[in-house]
Amino acid sequence: MKFNKQKIFNKVVRHLLKQDCQATDEGGNCRYRGNDGTMCAVGCLIPDKLYSPSFEGLSAGTAGNRLNNVHVALIAAVGAKTTEDFDFLCQLQTIHDEDYTDEWPEEFRRFAARHRLKHPPALKKALKAMREWHRLEEETSDI
């Protein structure tokens, strides 16, 4: 399997914008698989047959150049092989972990620009809704 940034981006964006919440445990810690069937940016790329609860707490990053079971699953699931591939996935994961859900569309837009990716339909729809909301907010603030 060849690592395809556009397909991965499309899938993550579609998944997270539909889910509209972080995948967390009871303590609010981000997880690959969270409460109520939620999945994070990287977790949604790992099929159930490759996922293990032992992944929780492990990084998808390559700091220290040590592969872990998350990497093995991502190699099988999406063809990630290089440090660049894993960094790409970690940047998506950072959006999930560190940004509020209402910031996700804009963060995905910036991510797409940095990586020269097209906006998938789900992102176009979310950005259009954000623009409309801001327009209405400006109109009502003048009243």
SVG drawing of the C-alpha trace seen along z (x, -y; Angstrom):
<svg xmlns="http://www.w3.org/2000/svg" viewBox="-30 -49 46 57">
<polyline fill="none" stroke="black" stroke-width="0.4" points="0.0,0.0 1.3,-3.5 1.0,-6.3 -1.5,-8.7 -1.6,-12.1 -4.8,-13.3 -6.8,-10.2 -5.6,-10.1 -6.4,-13.8 -9.9,-13.3 -10.7,-10.4 -9.5,-12.2 -11.3,-15.4 -14.5,-13.6 -14.3,-11.5 -13.5,-14.3 -15.9,-16.8 -18.7,-14.3 -17.7,-13.1 -17.4,-16.7 -15.6,-15.8 -12.2,-14.5 -11.7,-10.9 -11.0,-10.8 -11.2,-8.6 -13.1,-9.4 -10.4,-11.7 -10.4,-13.8 -7.1,-12.3 -7.0,-11.9 -7.0,-8.3 -6.9,-6.4 -10.2,-4.9 -12.3,-7.0 -15.6,-6.8 -18.7,-6.0 -16.9,-4.7 -15.0,-7.9 -11.7,-7.8 -8.9,-10.3 -7.3,-11.5 -4.8,-8.6 -7.2,-6.1 -9.7,-6.4 -7.1,-5.2 -6.4,-2.0 -9.0,0.8 -10.4,2.6 -8.6,5.8 -5.3,4.0 -6.1,1.9 -5.1,2.9 -5.8,1.1 -2.0,1.4 -1.7,-1.5 -3.0,-4.0 -0.2,-6.2 2.1,-5.3 3.0,-8.0 2.5,-7.8 5.6,-10.1 9.1,-8.9 11.0,-10.7 13.9,-8.5 13.5,-6.4 11.9,-3.6 9.0,-1.8 6.1,-0.7 2.9,1.2 1.1,-1.9 3.7,-2.3 3.3,1.3 -0.5,0.8 -0.1,-2.4 2.4,-0.7 -0.3,2.0 -3.3,-0.3 -2.1,-3.3 1.4,-2.4 3.3,-4.8 7.0,-4.1 9.1,-7.2 9.6,-9.8 7.8,-12.2 4.8,-9.9 4.6,-9.6 5.2,-13.4 2.2,-14.0 0.0,-11.8 1.3,-13.4 0.4,-16.9 -3.2,-15.7 -3.2,-14.1 -2.1,-17.5 -5.1,-19.2 -7.3,-16.6 -5.5,-16.7 -4.8,-20.4 -7.4,-22.4 -11.1,-23.0 -13.5,-21.3 -14.8,-24.7 -11.2,-25.5 -10.8,-22.3 -12.1,-23.5 -9.6,-26.5 -6.8,-24.3 -7.5,-21.7 -7.6,-24.5 -4.1,-25.6 -2.9,-22.1 -4.1,-21.6 -2.3,-24.7 1.0,-23.6 0.8,-20.2 -0.7,-21.4 -3.8,-19.3 -7.3,-19.8 -10.2,-20.5 -12.4,-17.5 -16.2,-18.2 -16.7,-17.9 -14.1,-20.7 -15.6,-22.9 -19.0,-22.6 -17.6,-23.3 -15.6,-26.4 -18.7,-27.7 -20.8,-27.3 -18.1,-29.1 -18.1,-32.0 -21.9,-32.2 -21.8,-32.2 -19.2,-35.0 -21.2,-37.0 -24.4,-36.7 -22.5,-37.5 -21.2,-40.7 -24.7,-41.7 -26.2,-41.2 -23.4,-43.0 -24.3,-46.2 -27.8,-46.1"/>
</svg>
